Amino acid sequence: MNSGISTSGTTSATGFGRRAMLGATGTVALAVAAGNLSAGRAGAAERRLREDPFTLGVASGDPWPDGFVLWTRLAPHPLAPDGTGGMDPRAVTVHWEVAEDERFRRVVRRGWTRAVAELAHSVHVEVSGLRPGRQYYYRFRAGGVVSPVGRSRTAPAPHSDPRSLNFAFVSCQAWFEGFYTAYRHLAEEDVDLVLHLGDYIYENPIDAMGGVRKTPVAAELRPEPMDLTQYRNRHALHRFDNDLIAAHQAHPFAVVWDDHEVEDNWAGDISKHPDVDPAVFRVRAAAAFQAYYEHLPLRLPNKPRGFDARMYRSLRYGRMATFHILDTRLYRDDQPCGDGTKTGCEERLDPDRTILGAEQERWLYNSLGRSDAKWNLIPQQIAMNQVDTDPGPGQSFVMDFWDGYVASRERLFKEIADRNVANPVVLTGDMHRHLAADLKRNFDDPDSPAIGVEFVGTSISTKMDGMDLDPSGANLLAANRHIKFTNYQRGYVRCSLTPRSCRADFRVLPYVTTPGAPVSTRMSFVTEAGRPGVQPV
């Protein structure tokens, strides 16, 4: 199976042809002139590969002021049913370079590492010693083949005062429900960072023709994944896409999982299927965690050890912003009242319930309390604001949202108020809709002051084309005065920070069930520093 990714241009160890960073259809042409990529001292003769191993592209992530992590996975046949990507079990030496220019005339860092079968021949290189707030270019070489060139950017110096920060956030990319055209547009945006807030893959069974893509899918790739081989294949299927590859090559990503990376609505070691023993589910989740790490630009502290993993972390962008990235899956209590959307569920009000777990809660409160940033951004997975789905006099809530963990939300909002946290902005995925809302200490009191805002981003492709205002969205607006806007089309959110304001542009595509859709801004909202609340632009 081939999704149209260009794999041409195999080269010698000393020279290589001009390979555009974003492929043949890309508009950002960061081509590389023929030259040398130093072999370094690998300690062993380099294996030569007969085919291009870089079919899944290259990526960078988690920028720090002095560097970032670089990623690739060697996979000449990424959809090989055995999950090997077409590689034999032997380790492969992979060289890497970072330069100040796209022609690699000013190389500033280089080195080598080993890609091993135990990690699906993936590579995670943590580069340091770079200058803060700078753009860099990087590339790999393995077996005499040179990768496409990626572009990344370091974070500003810790105590600097940037004039602006541009970033985007995305989520929910069911491969079989739509094309990744949004990623092609995102690759062309001027942003310093992209946040992926979960559902990088979907575990649902896939039909023989790949859903709306009408692309034949091998029988081995169709079932719901249960083991490491199947999760590797599901990641490769979602990853083997020109537009997604282009976005990763153009910008550094910071990623965190949600539920579909393992199973819909999992909670800690509890499956959505009540007859699955937690010990059995932990084995499945551990396989999913490993495959997730193998396919994304994550640092070593985020490498799972079986069922033990830590995805919550912070990224600092000078005094402008700190991103407090949360994991709302691994440490949560089970959803109350049997999950689903419920009316009158008293269990959701239990003061001992947690969506973050005690350790992550303490980390978050301390991270927020220590922050001296102008903006405190909280990227996470599921709706934090109260989401009443009943437009009538009653109330009905989704148990998987923070509404199912009311005490966790109240504790967080109390900490934000007590610690006088500057300008909290929650960034959310999961809902497959755009949404802008005020965060209030008391959502049932329309006059309760806002303590922050929440911007929810729609899906890249999940739920297919959608529409501007669907019936569920109309109900949300009728039932929740703190929700100021919603839209049910596909797309992403582009944000612009200055010391005075945070602006969110809700970017939408008219369709994703066929490729090539244009992108436009459906609505923009701003929240001003020191004045919590969303206002239309």
C-alpha positions as CSV (number, residue, x, y, z in Angstrom):
1,M,0.0,0.0,0.0
2,N,1.2,3.5,-0.8
3,S,-0.4,6.7,0.2
4,G,1.6,8.8,-2.2
5,I,4.6,9.5,-0.1
6,S,7.7,10.2,-2.2
7,T,10.5,7.8,-1.5
8,S,12.7,8.7,-4.4
9,G,16.3,9.9,-4.2
10,T,18.4,7.3,-2.6
11,T,22.0,8.6,-2.4
12,S,25.6,7.8,-1.6
13,A,27.2,8.3,1.8
14,T,29.0,11.4,0.6
15,G,26.6,13.1,-1.7
16,F,22.9,13.4,-2.2
17,G,20.4,15.0,-4.6
18,R,18.2,17.9,-4.0
19,R,15.3,16.7,-1.7
20,A,12.6,19.2,-0.8
21,M,11.8,19.3,2.9
22,L,8.0,19.0,2.3
23,G,8.1,16.6,-0.7
24,A,7.0,17.2,-4.3
25,T,3.7,18.9,-3.5
26,G,5.0,21.1,-0.7
27,T,5.2,24.9,-1.0
28,V,8.0,25.3,1.6
29,A,11.0,24.3,-0.6
30,L,13.9,23.8,1.8
31,A,16.0,21.8,-0.6
32,V,19.5,20.6,0.2
33,A,22.4,20.9,-2.1
34,A,24.8,18.0,-2.6
35,G,27.4,17.8,0.1
36,N,28.9,15.7,2.9
37,L,27.3,14.4,6.0
38,S,30.2,13.4,8.2
39,A,30.2,9.8,9.2
40,G,31.6,10.5,12.7
41,R,33.0,7.6,14.7
42,A,30.2,5.0,14.9
43,G,32.5,2.3,16.1
44,A,31.4,-0.2,13.5
45,A,31.1,-0.4,9.7
46,E,28.0,1.2,8.5
47,R,25.4,-1.1,7.0
48,R,24.2,-0.1,3.6
49,L,20.5,-0.1,2.9
50,R,19.1,-0.9,-0.6
51,E,15.9,1.2,-0.1
52,D,15.0,4.5,1.4
53,P,14.4,4.0,5.1
54,F,12.9,7.5,5.7
55,T,9.4,6.9,4.4
56,L,7.8,8.1,7.6
57,G,9.8,11.4,7.5
58,V,11.6,13.2,10.3
59,A,10.4,15.2,13.2
60,S,11.5,17.3,16.2
61,G,9.9,18.1,19.5
62,D,9.9,19.5,23.0
63,P,12.1,22.5,22.4
64,W,14.3,23.8,25.2
65,P,16.4,27.0,25.1
66,D,19.5,25.0,24.1
67,G,18.0,22.2,21.9
68,F,15.2,19.8,21.1
69,V,14.7,16.1,20.4
70,L,15.0,14.7,16.9
71,W,13.1,11.7,15.7
72,T,12.9,9.3,12.8
73,R,12.1,5.7,12.3
74,L,13.8,3.5,9.7
75,A,11.0,1.8,7.8
76,P,11.6,1.1,4.0
77,H,8.2,-0.7,4.1
78,P,6.3,1.0,6.9
79,L,3.1,-1.1,6.5
80,A,4.9,-4.5,6.6
81,P,2.3,-6.7,8.4
82,D,4.9,-8.0,10.9
83,G,5.5,-4.5,12.3
84,T,9.2,-4.4,11.4
85,G,8.8,-1.6,8.8
86,G,10.7,-3.9,6.4
87,M,13.9,-3.9,8.6
88,D,15.7,-7.0,9.7
89,P,16.6,-7.4,13.4
90,R,20.1,-6.0,13.2
91,A,20.9,-2.6,14.6
92,V,21.7,0.3,12.2
93,T,24.0,3.2,12.8
94,V,22.2,6.5,12.2
95,H,24.1,9.8,11.8
96,W,22.5,13.2,12.4
97,E,23.4,16.8,11.8
98,V,22.0,20.2,12.9
99,A,22.8,23.3,10.9
100,E,22.0,27.0,10.9
101,D,21.2,27.0,7.2
102,E,19.2,24.6,5.0
103,R,22.2,23.9,2.8
104,F,24.2,22.6,5.8
105,R,27.1,25.0,5.2
106,R,27.1,26.0,8.9
107,V,26.8,22.7,10.8
108,V,26.7,23.3,14.6
109,R,26.1,19.8,16.0
110,R,26.5,16.3,14.6
111,G,26.7,12.8,16.0
112,W,25.4,9.2,15.7
113,T,23.2,6.7,17.4
114,R,21.9,3.2,16.9
115,A,18.5,2.3,15.7
116,V,17.5,-1.1,17.3
117,A,14.7,-3.5,16.5
118,E,13.5,-3.4,20.1
119,L,12.3,0.1,19.5
120,A,11.2,-0.5,15.9
121,H,14.4,1.1,14.6
122,S,13.2,4.5,15.9
123,V,15.7,7.2,16.8
124,H,15.3,9.8,19.5
125,V,18.3,12.2,19.7
126,E,18.3,14.9,22.3
127,V,20.4,17.8,20.9
128,S,21.8,20.4,23.2
129,G,24.3,23.2,23.0
130,L,22.2,25.3,20.6
131,R,21.4,29.0,20.9
132,P,18.0,30.0,22.3
133,G,15.2,31.3,20.1
134,R,16.8,30.3,16.8
135,Q,15.7,28.3,13.8
136,Y,17.7,25.3,12.8
137,Y,17.7,22.5,10.2
138,Y,18.5,18.9,10.7
139,R,18.8,15.6,8.8
140,F,19.8,12.0,9.2
141,R,21.8,9.4,7.3
142,A,21.5,5.7,7.5
143,G,22.9,3.0,5.3
144,G,24.1,5.5,2.7
145,V,20.7,7.2,2.4
146,V,20.1,10.8,3.5
147,S,16.8,11.8,5.0
148,P,14.6,14.8,4.0
149,V,15.5,18.0,5.9
150,G,13.5,19.0,8.9
151,R,13.2,22.5,10.4
152,S,13.0,23.2,14.1
153,R,13.3,26.1,16.6
154,T,14.7,26.3,20.1
155,A,12.8,28.0,22.9
156,P,13.8,31.5,24.0
157,A,16.2,32.0,26.8
158,P,14.6,31.3,30.2
159,H,14.6,34.9,31.5
160,S,14.1,36.6,28.1
161,D,11.1,38.7,27.2
162,P,9.9,37.7,23.7
163,R,7.7,40.2,22.0
164,S,5.4,37.4,20.6
165,L,4.9,33.6,20.5
166,N,2.9,31.8,17.8
167,F,1.8,28.2,18.2
168,A,-1.0,25.9,17.1
169,F,-2.7,22.9,18.6
170,V,-4.3,19.9,17.0
171,S,-6.0,16.6,17.9
172,C,-8.0,13.6,16.7
173,Q,-6.9,12.3,13.4
174,A,-8.8,9.1,12.4
175,W,-7.0,8.1,9.2
176,F,-10.1,6.3,7.8
177,E,-12.5,9.2,8.4
178,G,-10.7,11.9,6.4
179,F,-7.6,13.3,4.6
180,Y,-5.0,15.2,6.6
181,T,-5.3,18.4,4.4
182,A,-5.3,20.5,7.6
183,Y,-1.7,19.4,8.2
184,R,-0.6,20.6,4.8
185,H,-2.0,24.1,5.7
186,L,-0.5,23.9,9.2
187,A,2.9,23.1,7.6
188,E,2.8,26.5,5.9
189,E,1.8,28.5,9.1
190,D,4.3,30.7,10.8
191,V,4.3,29.0,14.2
192,D,7.1,28.2,16.8
193,L,5.4,25.1,18.1
194,V,2.6,22.7,17.5
195,L,0.9,20.9,20.4
196,H,-0.8,17.6,19.7
197,L,-3.4,17.0,22.4
198,G,-4.2,13.3,21.8
199,D,-5.8,10.7,19.5
200,Y,-2.8,10.6,17.2
201,I,-4.2,7.2,16.2
202,Y,-7.6,5.5,16.4
203,E,-7.9,1.9,17.4
204,N,-11.2,1.2,15.7
205,P,-11.3,-1.7,13.2
206,I,-10.8,-0.5,9.6
207,D,-12.6,-1.8,6.6
208,A,-10.9,-3.3,3.5
209,M,-11.0,0.0,1.6
210,G,-9.7,2.3,4.4
211,G,-13.0,4.2,5.0
212,V,-13.4,7.4,3.1
213,R,-9.9,7.2,1.7
214,K,-10.8,4.3,-0.6
215,T,-7.3,2.8,-0.3
216,P,-6.9,-1.0,0.1
217,V,-5.8,-2.0,3.5
218,A,-4.0,-5.3,4.1
219,A,-6.0,-7.7,6.3
220,E,-3.4,-7.7,9.0
221,L,-3.8,-3.9,9.5
222,R,-7.5,-3.9,9.9
223,P,-8.3,-5.4,13.3
224,E,-8.4,-3.4,16.5
225,P,-4.8,-3.4,17.8
226,M,-4.1,-5.5,20.9
227,D,-0.4,-6.1,20.9
228,L,2.8,-4.3,20.1
229,T,3.0,-5.4,16.4
230,Q,-0.6,-4.2,15.8
231,Y,-0.1,-0.9,17.5
232,R,3.1,-0.3,15.5
233,N,1.1,-1.0,12.3
234,R,-1.7,1.3,13.4
235,H,0.8,4.1,14.0
236,A,2.6,3.5,10.7
237,L,-0.8,3.6,8.9
238,H,-1.7,7.0,10.4
239,R,1.9,8.3,10.1
240,F,2.4,7.2,6.4
241,D,0.8,10.4,5.0
242,N,2.5,13.2,3.1
243,D,0.6,16.0,4.8
244,L,1.3,14.8,8.4
245,I,4.9,14.2,7.5
246,A,5.1,17.8,6.1
247,A,3.8,19.3,9.3
248,H,6.3,17.4,11.4
249,Q,9.2,18.4,9.2
250,A,8.1,22.1,9.3
251,H,7.6,22.6,13.0
252,P,8.6,21.1,16.4
253,F,5.8,19.3,18.1
254,A,4.9,18.7,21.8
255,V,2.7,15.6,22.1
256,V,0.6,13.9,24.7
257,W,-1.8,11.0,24.4
258,D,-5.6,10.8,25.1
259,D,-7.7,7.6,24.9
260,H,-7.6,6.3,21.3
261,E,-3.9,5.7,21.5
262,V,-4.9,2.7,23.6
263,E,-8.7,2.3,23.7
264,D,-11.7,4.5,23.7
265,N,-12.3,6.1,27.2
266,W,-9.8,4.0,29.1
267,A,-9.1,5.2,32.7
268,G,-5.9,4.2,34.4
269,D,-5.8,0.4,34.2
270,I,-9.5,0.1,33.6
271,S,-10.8,-0.9,30.2
272,K,-14.1,0.3,28.8
273,H,-15.0,-3.4,28.7
274,P,-16.0,-4.4,32.3
275,D,-15.0,-8.0,31.8
276,V,-11.3,-7.2,31.1
277,D,-9.0,-7.8,34.1
278,P,-6.9,-4.7,34.9
279,A,-3.7,-6.9,34.7
280,V,-4.6,-7.9,31.2
281,F,-5.4,-4.3,30.2
282,R,-2.1,-3.1,31.6
283,V,-0.3,-5.5,29.2
284,R,-2.2,-4.1,26.2
285,A,-1.7,-0.5,27.3
286,A,2.1,-1.0,27.8
287,A,2.3,-2.1,24.1
288,A,0.3,0.9,23.1
289,F,2.6,3.2,25.1
290,Q,5.7,1.8,23.5
291,A,4.4,2.1,20.0
292,Y,3.4,5.7,20.8
293,Y,6.9,6.6,22.0
294,E,8.5,4.8,19.0
295,H,6.6,7.0,16.5
296,L,6.9,10.5,18.1
297,P,9.6,13.0,19.1
298,L,9.7,12.4,22.8
299,R,12.5,12.8,25.2
300,L,14.0,9.9,27.3
301,P,12.0,10.8,30.5
302,N,8.8,10.1,28.5
303,K,9.9,6.7,27.4
304,P,7.5,4.2,29.0
305,R,8.6,1.3,31.2
306,G,5.8,-1.1,30.7
307,F,2.6,0.4,32.1
308,D,4.7,3.1,33.9
309,A,4.9,6.3,31.9
310,R,5.0,10.0,32.6
311,M,3.7,12.3,29.9
312,Y,3.0,15.4,32.0
313,R,5.7,18.0,31.8
314,S,6.3,21.7,31.3
315,L,7.9,23.8,28.5
316,R,9.0,27.3,29.2
317,Y,9.1,30.1,26.5
318,G,11.0,32.8,28.3
319,R,8.8,35.0,30.5
320,M,6.1,35.0,27.8
321,A,4.6,31.6,28.5
322,T,4.9,28.3,30.3
323,F,3.1,25.2,28.9
324,H,1.9,22.9,31.7
325,I,1.1,19.8,29.7
326,L,-1.3,17.3,31.4
327,D,-2.1,13.6,31.1
328,T,-5.8,13.1,31.9
329,R,-5.9,9.4,31.2
330,L,-3.2,7.3,33.0
331,Y,-3.9,8.5,36.6
332,R,-7.7,9.1,36.6
333,D,-10.4,7.3,38.5
334,D,-12.9,5.4,36.5
335,Q,-15.6,7.4,34.9
336,P,-18.6,7.7,37.3
337,C,-22.0,6.2,36.9
338,G,-20.9,3.8,34.2
339,D,-19.6,6.5,31.8
340,G,-21.6,8.0,29.0
341,T,-23.8,11.2,29.3
342,K,-25.8,11.2,32.5
343,T,-28.4,13.2,34.4
344,G,-28.3,13.3,38.2
345,C,-25.1,11.4,38.7
346,E,-24.1,12.0,42.4
347,E,-20.9,10.0,42.1
348,R,-19.3,12.7,39.9
349,L,-19.4,15.0,42.9
350,D,-17.4,12.7,45.2
351,P,-14.7,15.0,46.8
352,D,-12.1,12.2,46.6
353,R,-12.4,11.7,42.8
354,T,-9.4,12.7,40.7
355,I,-8.7,13.0,37.0
356,L,-5.0,13.8,37.4
357,G,-3.9,11.6,40.3
358,A,-2.4,13.0,43.5
359,E,1.2,13.2,42.2
360,Q,0.3,15.0,39.0
361,E,-2.0,17.4,40.9
362,R,0.8,18.4,43.2
363,W,3.2,18.8,40.3
364,L,0.7,21.0,38.5
365,Y,-0.1,23.2,41.4
366,N,3.6,23.7,42.1
367,S,4.4,24.3,38.5
368,L,1.7,27.0,38.3
369,G,2.7,28.5,41.6
370,R,6.4,28.9,40.6
371,S,5.7,30.2,37.1
372,D,6.7,33.8,36.5
373,A,5.4,33.7,32.9
374,K,2.9,36.2,31.6
375,W,0.8,33.4,30.2
376,N,0.2,30.0,31.8
377,L,-1.1,27.6,29.2
378,I,-2.5,24.2,30.2
379,P,-2.6,21.8,27.2
380,Q,-4.7,18.8,28.0
381,Q,-7.2,16.4,26.5
382,I,-10.9,16.8,27.5
383,A,-13.3,19.7,28.2
384,M,-12.6,21.4,31.5
385,N,-15.4,23.9,31.4
386,Q,-18.9,22.7,32.4
387,V,-20.6,21.2,29.4
388,D,-24.3,20.9,30.0
389,T,-25.7,19.0,27.0
390,D,-29.4,19.6,27.9
391,P,-30.8,22.9,26.6
392,G,-33.9,22.5,28.8
393,P,-34.3,23.2,32.6
394,G,-32.3,20.1,33.6
395,Q,-28.6,19.3,33.3
396,S,-26.8,16.4,31.7
397,F,-23.1,15.9,31.6
398,V,-20.5,13.8,29.8
399,M,-18.9,11.6,32.5
400,D,-15.5,11.3,30.6
401,F,-15.1,15.1,30.8
402,W,-13.9,17.1,33.8
403,D,-17.7,17.3,34.6
404,G,-17.2,13.7,35.8
405,Y,-14.5,14.8,38.2
406,V,-15.9,18.0,39.7
407,A,-13.7,18.0,42.8
408,S,-10.6,17.9,40.6
409,R,-11.8,20.9,38.7
410,E,-12.7,22.8,41.9
411,R,-9.3,22.0,43.5
412,L,-7.5,23.3,40.4
413,F,-9.6,26.5,40.1
414,K,-9.0,27.1,43.8
415,E,-5.2,26.8,43.4
416,I,-5.3,29.1,40.4
417,A,-7.1,31.7,42.5
418,D,-5.1,31.2,45.7
419,R,-1.7,31.3,44.0
420,N,-2.7,34.2,41.8
421,V,-1.7,32.4,38.7
422,A,-1.2,34.8,35.8
423,N,-3.5,34.5,32.8
424,P,-4.4,30.8,32.7
425,V,-5.5,29.5,29.3
426,V,-6.6,25.9,28.9
427,L,-6.0,24.3,25.5
428,T,-8.2,21.2,24.8
429,G,-8.8,18.5,22.2
430,D,-11.1,15.5,22.1
431,M,-14.5,17.2,21.3
432,H,-14.2,17.2,17.5
433,R,-15.4,20.8,17.6
434,H,-14.1,24.3,18.0
435,L,-15.2,26.0,21.2
436,A,-14.4,29.1,23.2
437,A,-15.5,29.4,26.8
438,D,-14.9,31.3,30.0
439,L,-13.8,29.3,33.0
440,K,-15.7,30.2,36.2
441,R,-15.5,29.2,39.8
442,N,-19.3,28.7,39.7
443,F,-20.6,27.8,36.3
444,D,-24.2,27.7,37.4
445,D,-24.0,31.4,38.4
446,P,-23.9,33.6,35.2
447,D,-22.5,36.5,37.2
448,S,-19.6,34.4,38.6
449,P,-16.4,36.0,37.5
450,A,-14.1,34.2,35.0
451,I,-10.8,33.0,36.3
452,G,-9.4,32.0,32.9
453,V,-10.5,30.8,29.5
454,E,-10.6,27.6,27.5
455,F,-10.0,27.1,23.8
456,V,-11.1,23.8,22.4
457,G,-9.8,22.7,19.0
458,T,-11.7,20.5,16.5
459,S,-10.4,17.3,14.9
460,I,-8.0,17.0,12.0
461,S,-10.3,14.4,10.4
462,T,-12.4,12.5,13.0
463,K,-16.2,12.6,12.3
464,M,-15.5,13.5,8.6
465,D,-16.7,16.8,7.1
466,G,-19.0,18.1,9.8
467,M,-20.8,21.5,9.5
468,D,-20.7,25.0,10.9
469,L,-23.3,24.7,13.6
470,D,-24.6,21.2,14.3
471,P,-27.6,20.5,16.5
472,S,-25.4,19.4,19.5
473,G,-23.5,22.7,19.2
474,A,-26.7,24.6,19.2
475,N,-27.7,22.8,22.4
476,L,-24.4,23.7,24.0
477,L,-24.8,27.4,23.3
478,A,-28.4,27.3,24.6
479,A,-27.4,25.5,27.8
480,N,-24.1,27.1,28.7
481,R,-23.8,30.9,28.8
482,H,-20.1,30.7,29.4
483,I,-19.6,29.0,26.0
484,K,-19.3,31.8,23.5
485,F,-18.7,29.9,20.3
486,T,-18.7,26.5,18.7
487,N,-18.1,25.1,15.2
488,Y,-18.3,21.5,14.0
489,Q,-16.0,21.6,11.0
490,R,-12.5,20.1,10.8
491,G,-9.3,22.1,11.3
492,Y,-6.9,23.4,14.0
493,V,-6.4,26.4,16.2
494,R,-3.6,28.9,15.6
495,C,-2.7,31.1,18.6
496,S,-0.7,34.3,18.9
497,L,0.6,35.6,22.3
498,T,1.9,39.0,23.1
499,P,2.5,40.5,26.6
500,R,-1.0,42.0,26.3
501,S,-3.2,39.4,24.7
502,C,-3.7,35.8,23.7
503,R,-5.5,35.4,20.4
504,A,-7.0,32.1,19.0
505,D,-7.9,31.8,15.4
506,F,-10.2,28.9,14.7
507,R,-9.1,27.5,11.3
508,V,-11.6,25.3,9.4
509,L,-11.8,23.3,6.2
510,P,-15.1,22.9,4.3
511,Y,-14.4,19.1,3.8
512,V,-11.9,16.4,4.5
513,T,-13.5,13.4,2.8
514,T,-11.8,14.4,-0.4
515,P,-8.3,15.9,-0.5
516,G,-7.3,19.5,-1.4
517,A,-9.7,21.6,0.7
518,P,-8.8,25.3,1.4
519,V,-8.5,26.6,4.9
520,S,-10.0,29.8,6.4
521,T,-10.5,31.4,9.8
522,R,-14.0,30.8,11.0
523,M,-13.8,33.0,14.1
524,S,-11.1,34.6,16.3
525,F,-11.2,35.3,20.0
526,V,-8.9,37.2,22.3
527,T,-8.4,37.2,26.0
528,E,-6.5,40.2,27.5
529,A,-3.8,39.9,30.1
530,G,-5.2,40.6,33.6
531,R,-8.8,40.5,32.2
532,P,-9.9,36.8,32.0
533,G,-12.7,36.1,29.5
534,V,-13.0,35.6,25.8
535,Q,-14.0,38.3,23.4
536,P,-14.6,38.0,19.7
537,V,-12.1,39.9,17.4
